[in-house]
Amino acid sequence: MIRYDLAGEVATVTFDRPEKRNALTLEGLAEFRDALDRGAEEARAVVLRGAGDAFCAGDDIASVAGLGDEVAPATLATRLYDALFGPERVEVPVIAAVDGPAYGGGFEVVAAADLAVATADATFALPEATIGAYPPYAVARVGEACGRKRLLELALTGDPVDAGTAEEWGLLNRVVAGGDLDDAVSDLTEAACAAPAPAVALVKRYVRAASADPDERARLVEGFSAVADEPECLAAAERFLSEST
C-alpha cells in the first residue's frame, strides 16, 4: 500500500490505498518505515502524499481487529512507533503534502513531518480515544506545537479541524489552494535540498534530541497493552466497526 518513487534528489512516498482512504494496515506501517529509510539513503528530501481524495485516514481498524490474537498489542505498538516517529528519525527533510483528510495516524504523520503544506480543503482529526485507543505521536509531541489545551481538545473529542485552524495552531507551514499544492511543496523541497546534507542532518538530530524521551517506545507499548483488553475500549472499537460497515 506504499508506493515509492525517486526523481532526482527527491523521493516521494505515497499512501496508495485510495479505496480505503489510504488507511494503514500492519503491513503498511512496516512498508512506510522502510520507504522512509530508503528515501533517507537515496534522496536529499522525502515528500509524503496520499492517493485519491485523502491523505491518510489513519490505521485500518477493521484490518488490525481482524488479526485478533495473532498480533500482540506490543507488536502493533512497535510498528506504530517505528512508522509514526519515522519522519523525525530519518536525517533528510520530510515534507507532507496534504490534500484531503489526515486522521489518526495520518494526522500524526503530518505532525511528525519536518514541513507540511495542505490545501484549504484538508481536514485533521485525532479520533483514537473515541474508539478505545490513543494517538502516541500526538501525545508525545503535538502539545509542543499547538499547546496542551488544543492537543487535548483534538485527542479527547476526535473532532476535525480545518486547514486554516491547523496552520494557526502550528501544525502546518502553509495552506494553499488545491492547484498550488505542488508548487508550494516544490519550493520547500528545493530549498531543503540546497542546504548541505550534513548540516540538515545535524539540525534534525538536535531538534529531535530536545524532545525525544528514551522511554517513549516503552511507554507506547505499555499504553497499547493497557487498553487492549479493557471492556469499554473494546466496546468502543466494536461500535466503530459496526457503524463503518
N, C-alpha and C positions, 0 to 999 in steps of 0.2 A: 504493500500500500504506500510505500515511499518511493518516489521517483527522484533519481539523482542525475543532474546534467551539469557538465562543465563546459564553459565558454570562456576561453582566455584565462583571466585570473579570478574569475567568479564562478563559484559553484552554486547551483540552485537546487534546493531540497524542497520537494513538493509533496504535501499530503494529498495522495491521489486515490481517494475512495469516495468520489462525489455522490454515489448512490446512498451513502451513509453519512453524508455531510463531513466526510474525512475523519470520522470518529476512529480513535486509536485502539487497535486490538493489542493483546500482549505481544504478539509478533511485531506489530507495527512500532511499538515502543522501542524494541531492540533494533529494528531497521533504522529508526530515526537516530538513535545513538550512534549506530555505525556510519550513517550518512554524514553526521556532523564530524566524526573522526576522519572520515575520508576527505571531506572538504578542508579540514584543517591541514591535511597533508598535501593536497593537490592545488589549493587555491589561496588567494590572499584575502578573500571575503566570501561569506556564505549568505545567500538570500533564502528566506523561508516564504513559501507560498502555499495556498490551498487551491485545489482543483474545483471547478464548478462554482456554485454560489455560496460557498462557506470557506472560511479559513480552516477551522478545525473545531468540531463540536465536542471535543474532549474525549474521554475514554468511552469505548463501546461497552456500556454496562451489560447489555444482553450477552455479548461475547464473553466477557470476563465471568459473569454469573454462570454461564453455561459450562464453564470449566469445572464448577463445583469444587470438590475436594482434590482435584488433580493439581491445583496450584495453591500453594500455601500463601497466606497473606504476606509473609516475609518476602516471597519471590516477587509478588506483584509490587510490593513497596520498593524493592531494589530496582526493578525495571523502571518504575516511575521516577525514582531518584536519578538514575543514570540518564534518562531522557529529558526530564524537566529541568534538571540542573546543568544539562549538557551545554546549552548555548553560552553560559558564563564560564564553563570549564575550558572549552577549546580556546586557543590563543590567537584566533583570527576574528575579525569583526563579524558578528552575526546580525543580519538586518531582516526584520519581519515586515513583509508586505501584506497588509491585511485588507481583504475585501470580503465582507460578509461576516457572519457570526464567529466569534472566537470565545468559546465557552469552556469552562472547566480546564482540562489540560491545555486546550488551545489558548485560553487566556494566559495561562502560566507560561507557555512557550513565548508568547508575545512579551510578557513581563521579563522573562529571562534573557531575551534578545538584547544586544547592546544598543540597538537603534530600532525604532519601529515607526512605520508610516501606515496610515489607514485611510481608506476612503470615507467620505461622510456617511455612507450607508452602513458602515461596520458597527457591530454591537459587541459588548463584552459582559460576561457574567461568570460568577463562581457558584454554581448550584450544588456543589458536592455535599455540603452539610444537610441540605434538604432531602438528599437521597441516602443519608446514612454513612457518608464518608467525610473526607476533609481535603482541602487543597494544600498539599505540602509545600510547594514552592511559594505560593502566595503568603502562607502563614509565616514562612521564614524571611521573605524579602519585600513583599509588596508594601508593607507598612512604612518602609523607608521612603518609598516614592510618594505615596498618597496620604500617609498618616494613619494612625491607629483606628480612628473612628470610621474613616471611609473604608478601610480594609474590612472592618467588622460589619459594616453595612453590606458590603459586597458578599462577604462569606456567610453571614447569618441569614440574609434574606434570599439570596440567589437571584435577586432582581437584576436585569441587564441595565447597562448604561450605554449611552450613545458615544460616538467617537469624539464629539466635542467635549463631553464630560471626561472621557478617558484622557484626552490631551490636557485638560485643565488640571486633572488630578495627578499628572506626571507619568502616566503610563505610555504615552505616545510622544514622539518628537514632532510629528506633523500630521495634519488632516488635510486631505486634498480631494478634489473632485475625482470621480471614478476614472475619467480619461487621463488624469495627470499622475496616476499612481506609478506607472513605470518610469516616467521621467524623474519623479521625486526620489524613487529608490535608486535610480542610476546616478543621480547627483551624489547621494550619500555613499554609494558603493565606490564611485571613482575617487572621492576624497579619501575614503578609508584605504583603498588600495595604493594611493600615492604616498602614504606615510610609511616610513621604514618598518618592516615587519618586526624586527626585534623590539623597537620602541612600542609598537602596538601591543605585542605580547606582554611586555612589562607593565604597561598601563592596565591591561585586563587582569593580569595576575595580582597586582597590588589593589585594584578596586575590589576584586573578589576576596582578597585576604582581609579587607576591612570589614566584610560582612560574614564571611564563612565561619561556621561553627564546626569544630571537629566531631561533634556528637550528632550532627544533623541527620546523617544517614541512619544511625541507630534510632534516633527519635522518630523518624518517619516509619521505620519498621515497627517500632513499639506502638505508634499511633494506629497503624492499619490493623495490627494484631488485636488491639484493644477494642476496636469497633466491629471486628469481623463477625463475632458471634453474639453481639448484643441484639436481643429480640426487636427492640424498637428500630434499630438501624436496618436490620434485615427486612422488617416490615416496610420501611420507607423505600428500600430498593425494590422490593416486590411490587409495591404500589406504582412506582415509577415505570417499571417494566410493563405492568398491565395497562397503564394509561398510554404507553408508547406504541402498543400493538393494535 
